[in-house]
Amino acid sequence: MRRGTSAAIVLLSLAMSPAAWAAGKYDGNWVFDFPSAGAMSSFTNQGTCGAFRVPVQITNNQISGSLGIGGYGGPGSGSLRSGGYGSSASPITGQVKPDGSLTGSWQKWKFTGNLSDAQGKLTIVKSQCGPRDGTAYRVAQ
């Protein structure tokens, strides 16, 4: 029985496609940048929804990161800050398809976009500031 089990494992591993072992085309470290939006404030020189930059990781076509609220400059409870900022930090999650199209979310915000080899375009489709365009850049390893 032991010999049969070993042979079955070898055959199963050979039957799996190499794509199952390979990293996704878009895997790596990325930065998502969103400029300020809304009416400009003379005090902060930003829109009512401040600019923010979010470092994210794409692994096996899954997007992960963290975004919280802290500091000043944003509407209501503060401006958006990447990383683990206190109890307001929550995960960014999403998925990248083989063609580079992506979808994701952070809290109630939703975003979509398209990636190429090293850059991309993003749109927040649901946020307190309405639709908002941004860019994505792959970080050199």
ChimeraX commands (.cxc) that place a marker at each C-alpha (Angstrom):
marker #1 position 0.00,0.00,0.00 radius 0.5
marker #1 position 2.86,2.37,0.77 radius 0.5
marker #1 position 4.29,1.94,-2.73 radius 0.5
marker #1 position 0.90,2.65,-4.35 radius 0.5
marker #1 position 0.42,5.78,-2.27 radius 0.5
marker #1 position 3.84,7.13,-3.26 radius 0.5
marker #1 position 3.16,6.47,-6.93 radius 0.5
marker #1 position -0.21,8.20,-6.70 radius 0.5
marker #1 position 1.37,11.30,-5.16 radius 0.5
marker #1 position 4.01,11.43,-7.90 radius 0.5
marker #1 position 1.39,11.04,-10.64 radius 0.5
marker #1 position -0.84,13.68,-9.06 radius 0.5
marker #1 position 2.00,16.18,-8.79 radius 0.5
marker #1 position 2.98,15.56,-12.43 radius 0.5
marker #1 position -0.62,16.04,-13.54 radius 0.5
marker #1 position -0.84,19.50,-11.94 radius 0.5
marker #1 position -0.10,22.24,-14.44 radius 0.5
marker #1 position 3.04,24.34,-13.97 radius 0.5
marker #1 position 0.74,27.38,-13.69 radius 0.5
marker #1 position -0.52,26.02,-10.37 radius 0.5
marker #1 position 3.02,26.39,-8.96 radius 0.5
marker #1 position 3.97,29.66,-10.66 radius 0.5
marker #1 position 3.49,33.05,-9.08 radius 0.5
marker #1 position 0.85,35.31,-10.60 radius 0.5
marker #1 position 2.00,37.72,-13.34 radius 0.5
marker #1 position 1.17,40.69,-11.10 radius 0.5
marker #1 position 2.56,39.28,-7.85 radius 0.5
marker #1 position 4.79,41.65,-5.89 radius 0.5
marker #1 position 4.76,44.92,-4.02 radius 0.5
marker #1 position 2.61,47.72,-5.45 radius 0.5
marker #1 position 1.68,51.27,-4.43 radius 0.5
marker #1 position -1.83,52.61,-5.01 radius 0.5
marker #1 position -1.92,56.44,-5.18 radius 0.5
marker #1 position -5.05,58.57,-5.01 radius 0.5
marker #1 position -4.93,62.40,-5.27 radius 0.5
marker #1 position -7.08,64.66,-3.13 radius 0.5
marker #1 position -10.67,65.24,-4.23 radius 0.5
marker #1 position -13.44,67.70,-3.48 radius 0.5
marker #1 position -13.26,71.42,-2.72 radius 0.5
marker #1 position -9.75,72.70,-1.92 radius 0.5
marker #1 position -8.99,73.95,1.58 radius 0.5
marker #1 position -6.66,76.95,1.91 radius 0.5
marker #1 position -5.53,75.58,5.31 radius 0.5
marker #1 position -4.39,72.11,4.15 radius 0.5
marker #1 position -4.01,72.85,0.41 radius 0.5
marker #1 position -5.93,69.60,-0.20 radius 0.5
marker #1 position -9.43,68.65,-1.19 radius 0.5
marker #1 position -12.00,67.65,1.41 radius 0.5
marker #1 position -10.91,64.06,0.71 radius 0.5
marker #1 position -7.13,64.14,1.11 radius 0.5
marker #1 position -4.61,62.33,-1.05 radius 0.5
marker #1 position -3.38,58.97,0.15 radius 0.5
marker #1 position -0.87,56.31,-0.83 radius 0.5
marker #1 position -1.35,52.65,0.03 radius 0.5
marker #1 position 1.37,50.01,-0.24 radius 0.5
marker #1 position -0.20,46.65,-1.07 radius 0.5
marker #1 position 1.06,43.14,-1.69 radius 0.5
marker #1 position -0.22,40.95,-4.50 radius 0.5
marker #1 position 0.39,37.26,-3.90 radius 0.5
marker #1 position -1.15,34.53,-6.05 radius 0.5
marker #1 position -3.35,37.25,-7.58 radius 0.5
marker #1 position -4.77,38.24,-4.17 radius 0.5
marker #1 position -4.44,41.88,-3.03 radius 0.5
marker #1 position -3.72,42.57,0.64 radius 0.5
marker #1 position -2.85,45.65,2.65 radius 0.5
marker #1 position -4.06,47.79,5.52 radius 0.5
marker #1 position -5.56,51.26,5.70 radius 0.5
marker #1 position -6.62,53.28,8.72 radius 0.5
marker #1 position -7.78,56.74,9.67 radius 0.5
marker #1 position -5.60,59.10,11.66 radius 0.5
marker #1 position -4.16,62.57,11.92 radius 0.5
marker #1 position -5.89,65.63,10.50 radius 0.5
marker #1 position -6.89,66.88,7.08 radius 0.5
marker #1 position -9.64,64.47,6.17 radius 0.5
marker #1 position -13.37,64.82,6.54 radius 0.5
marker #1 position -14.92,63.82,9.83 radius 0.5
marker #1 position -12.59,61.54,11.73 radius 0.5
marker #1 position -9.30,62.25,9.95 radius 0.5
marker #1 position -7.26,61.52,6.88 radius 0.5
marker #1 position -6.53,58.09,5.44 radius 0.5
marker #1 position -3.20,56.54,6.36 radius 0.5
marker #1 position -1.70,53.27,5.19 radius 0.5
marker #1 position -0.59,50.64,7.65 radius 0.5
marker #1 position -1.85,49.64,11.06 radius 0.5
marker #1 position -3.06,52.88,12.61 radius 0.5
marker #1 position -4.92,51.97,15.77 radius 0.5
marker #1 position -8.36,50.53,15.99 radius 0.5
marker #1 position -9.49,52.16,12.74 radius 0.5
marker #1 position -7.06,50.12,10.59 radius 0.5
marker #1 position -8.75,47.48,8.51 radius 0.5
marker #1 position -7.69,45.22,5.67 radius 0.5
marker #1 position -7.67,46.00,2.00 radius 0.5
marker #1 position -8.59,42.92,0.01 radius 0.5
marker #1 position -9.02,42.18,-3.65 radius 0.5
marker #1 position -8.29,39.96,-6.58 radius 0.5
marker #1 position -6.39,40.39,-9.86 radius 0.5
marker #1 position -7.53,38.38,-12.88 radius 0.5
marker #1 position -5.06,36.98,-15.44 radius 0.5
marker #1 position -5.83,39.87,-17.84 radius 0.5
marker #1 position -4.81,42.44,-15.16 radius 0.5
marker #1 position -8.31,43.61,-14.26 radius 0.5
marker #1 position -8.84,43.90,-10.53 radius 0.5
marker #1 position -11.53,44.46,-7.95 radius 0.5
marker #1 position -11.16,45.13,-4.26 radius 0.5
marker #1 position -12.49,46.77,-1.16 radius 0.5
marker #1 position -11.64,48.54,2.07 radius 0.5
marker #1 position -14.44,48.82,4.60 radius 0.5
marker #1 position -17.42,49.98,2.48 radius 0.5
marker #1 position -15.25,51.44,-0.28 radius 0.5
marker #1 position -14.98,49.50,-3.54 radius 0.5
marker #1 position -12.33,49.88,-6.24 radius 0.5
marker #1 position -11.67,48.51,-9.72 radius 0.5
marker #1 position -8.79,48.85,-12.14 radius 0.5
marker #1 position -6.38,47.37,-14.62 radius 0.5
marker #1 position -2.71,46.54,-14.19 radius 0.5
marker #1 position 0.02,46.16,-16.78 radius 0.5
marker #1 position 3.47,44.78,-16.03 radius 0.5
marker #1 position 4.57,47.74,-13.91 radius 0.5
marker #1 position 1.70,50.23,-13.61 radius 0.5
marker #1 position -2.03,50.60,-13.72 radius 0.5
marker #1 position -5.14,52.73,-13.42 radius 0.5
marker #1 position -7.57,52.51,-10.51 radius 0.5
marker #1 position -10.99,53.94,-9.72 radius 0.5
marker #1 position -12.67,54.06,-6.34 radius 0.5
marker #1 position -16.25,53.44,-7.39 radius 0.5
marker #1 position -17.85,53.75,-3.98 radius 0.5
marker #1 position -16.52,56.20,-1.39 radius 0.5
marker #1 position -17.54,59.27,0.56 radius 0.5
marker #1 position -16.10,61.43,-2.26 radius 0.5
marker #1 position -17.75,59.56,-5.11 radius 0.5
marker #1 position -15.77,58.07,-7.99 radius 0.5
marker #1 position -12.06,58.85,-7.72 radius 0.5
marker #1 position -9.23,57.95,-10.12 radius 0.5
marker #1 position -5.81,56.79,-9.01 radius 0.5
marker #1 position -2.69,55.06,-10.25 radius 0.5
marker #1 position -0.80,51.90,-9.36 radius 0.5
marker #1 position 2.95,51.31,-9.57 radius 0.5
marker #1 position 4.93,48.13,-9.06 radius 0.5
marker #1 position 7.75,48.64,-6.56 radius 0.5
marker #1 position 11.15,47.39,-7.77 radius 0.5
marker #1 position 12.32,44.33,-5.88 radius 0.5
marker link #1:1,2 radius 0.2
marker link #1:2,3 radius 0.2
marker link #1:3,4 radius 0.2
marker link #1:4,5 radius 0.2
marker link #1:5,6 radius 0.2
marker link #1:6,7 radius 0.2
marker link #1:7,8 radius 0.2
marker link #1:8,9 radius 0.2
marker link #1:9,10 radius 0.2
marker link #1:10,11 radius 0.2
marker link #1:11,12 radius 0.2
marker link #1:12,13 radius 0.2
marker link #1:13,14 radius 0.2
marker link #1:14,15 radius 0.2
marker link #1:15,16 radius 0.2
marker link #1:16,17 radius 0.2
marker link #1:17,18 radius 0.2
marker link #1:18,19 radius 0.2
marker link #1:19,20 radius 0.2
marker link #1:20,21 radius 0.2
marker link #1:21,22 radius 0.2
marker link #1:22,23 radius 0.2
marker link #1:23,24 radius 0.2
marker link #1:24,25 radius 0.2
marker link #1:25,26 radius 0.2
marker link #1:26,27 radius 0.2
marker link #1:27,28 radius 0.2
marker link #1:28,29 radius 0.2
marker link #1:29,30 radius 0.2
marker link #1:30,31 radius 0.2
marker link #1:31,32 radius 0.2
marker link #1:32,33 radius 0.2
marker link #1:33,34 radius 0.2
marker link #1:34,35 radius 0.2
marker link #1:35,36 radius 0.2
marker link #1:36,37 radius 0.2
marker link #1:37,38 radius 0.2
marker link #1:38,39 radius 0.2
marker link #1:39,40 radius 0.2
marker link #1:40,41 radius 0.2
marker link #1:41,42 radius 0.2
marker link #1:42,43 radius 0.2
marker link #1:43,44 radius 0.2
marker link #1:44,45 radius 0.2
marker link #1:45,46 radius 0.2
marker link #1:46,47 radius 0.2
marker link #1:47,48 radius 0.2
marker link #1:48,49 radius 0.2
marker link #1:49,50 radius 0.2
marker link #1:50,51 radius 0.2
marker link #1:51,52 radius 0.2
marker link #1:52,53 radius 0.2
marker link #1:53,54 radius 0.2
marker link #1:54,55 radius 0.2
marker link #1:55,56 radius 0.2
marker link #1:56,57 radius 0.2
marker link #1:57,58 radius 0.2
marker link #1:58,59 radius 0.2
marker link #1:59,60 radius 0.2
marker link #1:60,61 radius 0.2
marker link #1:61,62 radius 0.2
marker link #1:62,63 radius 0.2
marker link #1:63,64 radius 0.2
marker link #1:64,65 radius 0.2
marker link #1:65,66 radius 0.2
marker link #1:66,67 radius 0.2
marker link #1:67,68 radius 0.2
marker link #1:68,69 radius 0.2
marker link #1:69,70 radius 0.2
marker link #1:70,71 radius 0.2
marker link #1:71,72 radius 0.2
marker link #1:72,73 radius 0.2
marker link #1:73,74 radius 0.2
marker link #1:74,75 radius 0.2
marker link #1:75,76 radius 0.2
marker link #1:76,77 radius 0.2
marker link #1:77,78 radius 0.2
marker link #1:78,79 radius 0.2
marker link #1:79,80 radius 0.2
marker link #1:80,81 radius 0.2
marker link #1:81,82 radius 0.2
marker link #1:82,83 radius 0.2
marker link #1:83,84 radius 0.2
marker link #1:84,85 radius 0.2
marker link #1:85,86 radius 0.2
marker link #1:86,87 radius 0.2
marker link #1:87,88 radius 0.2
marker link #1:88,89 radius 0.2
marker link #1:89,90 radius 0.2
marker link #1:90,91 radius 0.2
marker link #1:91,92 radius 0.2
marker link #1:92,93 radius 0.2
marker link #1:93,94 radius 0.2
marker link #1:94,95 radius 0.2
marker link #1:95,96 radius 0.2
marker link #1:96,97 radius 0.2
marker link #1:97,98 radius 0.2
marker link #1:98,99 radius 0.2
marker link #1:99,100 radius 0.2
marker link #1:100,101 radius 0.2
marker link #1:101,102 radius 0.2
marker link #1:102,103 radius 0.2
marker link #1:103,104 radius 0.2
marker link #1:104,105 radius 0.2
marker link #1:105,106 radius 0.2
marker link #1:106,107 radius 0.2
marker link #1:107,108 radius 0.2
marker link #1:108,109 radius 0.2
marker link #1:109,110 radius 0.2
marker link #1:110,111 radius 0.2
marker link #1:111,112 radius 0.2
marker link #1:112,113 radius 0.2
marker link #1:113,114 radius 0.2
marker link #1:114,115 radius 0.2
marker link #1:115,116 radius 0.2
marker link #1:116,117 radius 0.2
marker link #1:117,118 radius 0.2
marker link #1:118,119 radius 0.2
marker link #1:119,120 radius 0.2
marker link #1:120,121 radius 0.2
marker link #1:121,122 radius 0.2
marker link #1:122,123 radius 0.2
marker link #1:123,124 radius 0.2
marker link #1:124,125 radius 0.2
marker link #1:125,126 radius 0.2
marker link #1:126,127 radius 0.2
marker link #1:127,128 radius 0.2
marker link #1:128,129 radius 0.2
marker link #1:129,130 radius 0.2
marker link #1:130,131 radius 0.2
marker link #1:131,132 radius 0.2
marker link #1:132,133 radius 0.2
marker link #1:133,134 radius 0.2
marker link #1:134,135 radius 0.2
marker link #1:135,136 radius 0.2
marker link #1:136,137 radius 0.2
marker link #1:137,138 radius 0.2
marker link #1:138,139 radius 0.2
marker link #1:139,140 radius 0.2
marker link #1:140,141 radius 0.2
view
